[in-house]
C-alpha cells in the first residue's frame, strides 16, 4: 500500500476528529449531527476540488476506506473526547500536518489533470482548508480563513514552493517533504507569534463618517 495513500487516510480520520470536537463543543448535537459535521470536515475540501476538476467518482465514493476513516475518527473523538481536549496543542500540530499534506496532494492531483500551475496551487489550498470552512459555517463560527491567523496563505505558499521545486526537477519525495515542512513551519510560527497579513482596510478608515 502506497505511503501517500496511508497518509491521506490518516489525515481524513484526523479531520473527522477535528470536526466532531468542534461540533460537540458548539451545539452538543446528537450522533447524527456530529457524524455529519465530521464527514463534511474531512471530505469537504477534497470533494470540492474534485468537482471543480471534473474528477469523478469522488475519492470517498470510489474508495470505501475513506468512509471508514471518517467513521473511525468520529468514534475516537467520542471515546477519547476528554483526552483530545487536554491535548489541544498536540492536536493542533496533527491538524497542521494534515493541511500541509492535503495541500500538496491536492496540488499534485490538479496538475495530473493538466491545469495551469496557479490553478493547481488554488486547488491544493481548497483541498486543505475548505472542509474546515464548511465546518465553521455549519457550527456558526467565523471561518478560519477570515480570522487574523495565517492559514490558507500558508497552504498557498507551500503549493507554490512545491510547483517551483517540481519545475526544477527536484526528486518527488524530497519535494513533498520540503513543501509540507514549509507549510507546517509557516503555520506554527504564525500562531506562536500571532503573525497575520495586513488588514484590507485600516480601522480609522472604517470608522470615518461619510461626508456629503
C-alpha positions as CSV (number, residue, x, y, z in Angstrom):
1,X,0.0,0.0,0.0
2,X,1.4,3.4,-1.0
3,X,2.7,5.6,1.8
4,X,0.8,8.7,0.3
5,X,-2.4,6.7,0.4
6,X,-1.9,5.7,4.0
7,X,-1.2,9.3,5.0
8,X,-4.3,10.5,3.1
9,X,-6.5,8.0,5.0
10,X,-4.9,9.0,8.4
11,X,-5.4,12.7,7.5
12,X,-9.0,12.1,6.7
13,X,-9.6,10.5,10.1
14,X,-7.8,13.4,11.9
15,X,-10.0,15.9,10.2
16,X,-13.1,13.9,11.2
17,X,-11.9,14.0,14.8
18,X,-11.5,17.8,14.5
19,X,-14.9,18.3,13.0
20,X,-16.5,16.1,15.7
21,X,-14.9,18.0,18.5
22,X,-15.9,21.4,17.0
23,X,-19.5,20.2,16.6
24,X,-19.8,18.9,20.1
25,X,-18.3,22.0,21.7
26,X,-20.6,24.4,19.8
27,X,-24.0,22.9,20.0
28,X,-24.0,19.4,21.8
29,X,-25.7,17.7,18.8
30,X,-26.7,14.0,18.7
31,X,-24.7,11.3,16.9
32,X,-26.1,12.1,13.5
33,X,-25.2,15.8,13.9
34,X,-21.6,15.0,15.0
35,X,-21.2,12.4,12.2
36,X,-22.5,14.9,9.6
37,X,-20.1,17.7,10.7
38,X,-17.1,15.2,11.0
39,X,-17.9,13.9,7.5
40,X,-18.1,17.4,5.9
41,X,-14.9,18.5,7.6
42,X,-12.9,15.5,6.4
43,X,-14.1,15.2,2.8
44,X,-15.4,18.7,2.0
45,X,-12.2,20.2,0.7
46,X,-11.2,17.2,-1.4
47,X,-14.7,16.8,-2.8
48,X,-14.9,20.4,-3.8
49,X,-11.5,20.1,-5.5
50,X,-12.6,17.0,-7.5
51,X,-15.9,18.6,-8.5
52,X,-14.1,21.7,-9.9
53,X,-11.6,19.5,-11.7
54,X,-14.3,17.1,-13.0
55,X,-12.7,14.2,-11.3
56,X,-15.4,11.5,-10.9
57,X,-16.2,9.5,-9.0
58,X,-15.2,11.4,-5.9
59,X,-12.5,9.7,-3.7
60,X,-14.8,8.8,-0.8
61,X,-17.3,7.3,-3.3
62,X,-14.9,5.1,-5.2
63,X,-12.9,4.0,-2.1
64,X,-14.9,2.9,1.0
65,X,-11.7,3.2,3.1
66,X,-12.2,6.9,3.3
67,X,-15.6,6.5,4.8
68,X,-14.2,4.0,7.3
69,X,-11.5,6.6,8.2
70,X,-14.2,9.2,8.8
71,X,-16.3,6.9,11.0
72,X,-13.2,5.8,12.9
73,X,-12.3,9.4,13.6
74,X,-15.7,10.2,14.9
75,X,-15.7,7.1,17.1
76,X,-12.3,8.0,18.5
77,X,-13.5,11.6,19.2
78,X,-16.4,10.2,21.2
79,X,-14.3,7.7,23.2
80,X,-11.3,9.9,23.9
81,X,-13.2,13.3,24.0
82,X,-11.7,14.5,27.3
83,X,-8.2,13.4,26.3
84,X,-8.4,15.2,23.0
85,X,-9.5,18.4,24.7
86,X,-6.5,18.1,27.1
87,X,-4.2,17.7,24.1
88,X,-5.4,20.7,22.1
89,X,-1.8,21.8,21.3
90,X,-0.8,18.3,20.2
91,X,-3.9,18.0,18.1
92,X,-3.2,21.4,16.6
93,X,0.1,20.0,15.3
94,X,-1.7,17.0,13.8
95,X,-4.2,19.2,12.1
96,X,-1.4,21.4,10.8
97,X,0.3,18.3,9.4
98,X,-3.0,17.4,7.8
99,X,-3.5,20.7,5.9
100,X,0.2,20.5,4.8
101,X,-0.3,17.0,3.4
102,X,-3.7,17.7,1.8
103,X,-2.4,20.9,0.1
104,X,0.4,19.0,-1.7
105,X,-1.8,16.0,-2.5
106,X,-4.5,18.3,-3.9
107,X,-1.9,20.3,-5.9
108,X,-0.5,17.1,-7.4
109,X,-3.9,15.8,-8.4
110,X,-4.8,19.1,-10.1
111,X,-1.5,19.0,-12.0
112,X,-2.4,15.5,-13.2
113,X,-5.5,17.0,-14.9
114,X,-3.3,19.4,-16.8
115,X,-4.5,22.6,-15.3
116,X,-2.4,25.8,-15.0
117,X,0.1,25.7,-12.1
118,X,-1.6,28.6,-10.4
119,X,-5.0,26.9,-10.6
120,X,-3.3,23.7,-9.2
121,X,-2.0,25.7,-6.2
122,X,-5.5,27.0,-5.5
123,X,-6.9,23.5,-5.8
124,X,-4.3,22.4,-3.3
125,X,-5.4,25.1,-0.9
126,X,-9.1,24.2,-1.4
127,X,-8.3,20.6,-0.5
128,X,-6.7,21.6,2.8
129,X,-9.0,24.4,4.1
130,X,-12.5,24.1,2.6
131,X,-13.5,21.3,4.9
132,X,-12.7,23.5,7.9
133,X,-14.5,26.4,6.3
134,X,-17.7,24.3,5.9
135,X,-17.3,23.0,9.5
136,X,-17.1,26.6,10.8
137,X,-20.1,27.7,8.8
138,X,-22.2,24.8,10.0
139,X,-21.2,25.3,13.6
140,X,-21.9,29.1,13.4
141,X,-18.3,30.1,13.7
142,X,-16.3,32.7,11.7
143,X,-14.5,30.6,9.1
144,X,-10.8,30.2,10.0
145,X,-9.7,31.8,6.7
146,X,-11.4,35.0,7.8
147,X,-9.6,35.2,11.1
148,X,-6.4,37.0,11.8
149,X,-4.1,33.9,11.8
150,X,-2.3,32.8,8.7
151,X,-4.0,29.6,7.4
152,X,-4.9,29.4,3.7
153,X,-1.9,31.7,2.9
154,X,0.5,29.1,4.3
155,X,-1.1,26.4,2.1
156,X,-0.8,28.6,-1.0
157,X,2.9,29.4,-0.2
158,X,3.6,25.7,0.2
159,X,1.8,24.8,-3.0
160,X,3.8,27.4,-5.0
161,X,7.1,26.1,-3.4
162,X,6.1,22.5,-4.5
163,X,5.4,23.7,-8.0
164,X,8.7,25.6,-8.2
165,X,10.7,22.7,-7.0
166,X,8.9,20.4,-9.4
167,X,9.8,22.7,-12.2
168,X,13.4,22.5,-11.1
169,X,13.1,18.7,-11.3
170,X,13.6,18.1,-7.6
171,X,13.0,14.5,-6.6
172,X,9.4,13.9,-5.8
173,X,9.7,12.6,-2.2
174,X,12.1,15.3,-1.3
175,X,9.8,17.9,-2.8
176,X,6.9,16.6,-0.9
177,X,8.9,16.8,2.4
178,X,10.2,20.3,1.8
179,X,6.8,21.7,0.7
180,X,4.9,20.1,3.6
181,X,7.5,21.2,6.1
182,X,7.3,24.8,4.7
183,X,3.6,24.9,5.3
184,X,4.0,23.4,8.7
185,X,6.7,25.9,9.8
186,X,4.8,28.9,8.5
187,X,1.6,27.9,10.3
188,X,3.4,27.2,13.6
189,X,5.4,30.4,13.6
190,X,2.3,32.5,12.6
191,X,0.2,31.1,15.5
192,X,3.1,31.2,18.1
193,X,4.0,34.8,17.4
194,X,0.5,36.0,16.4
195,X,1.6,37.0,12.9
196,X,-1.1,37.9,10.4
197,X,-1.4,39.6,7.0
198,X,-2.1,43.3,6.8
199,X,-5.8,44.3,7.1
200,X,-7.7,45.2,3.9
201,X,-8.8,48.5,5.4
202,X,-7.5,50.5,8.3
203,X,-9.6,51.0,11.4
204,X,-9.6,54.8,11.1
205,X,-10.9,54.5,7.5
206,X,-13.7,52.1,8.6
207,X,-14.8,54.5,11.4
208,X,-14.6,57.6,9.4
209,X,-18.0,59.2,8.7
210,X,-19.0,59.8,5.1
211,X,-19.3,63.5,4.4
212,X,-21.7,64.7,1.7
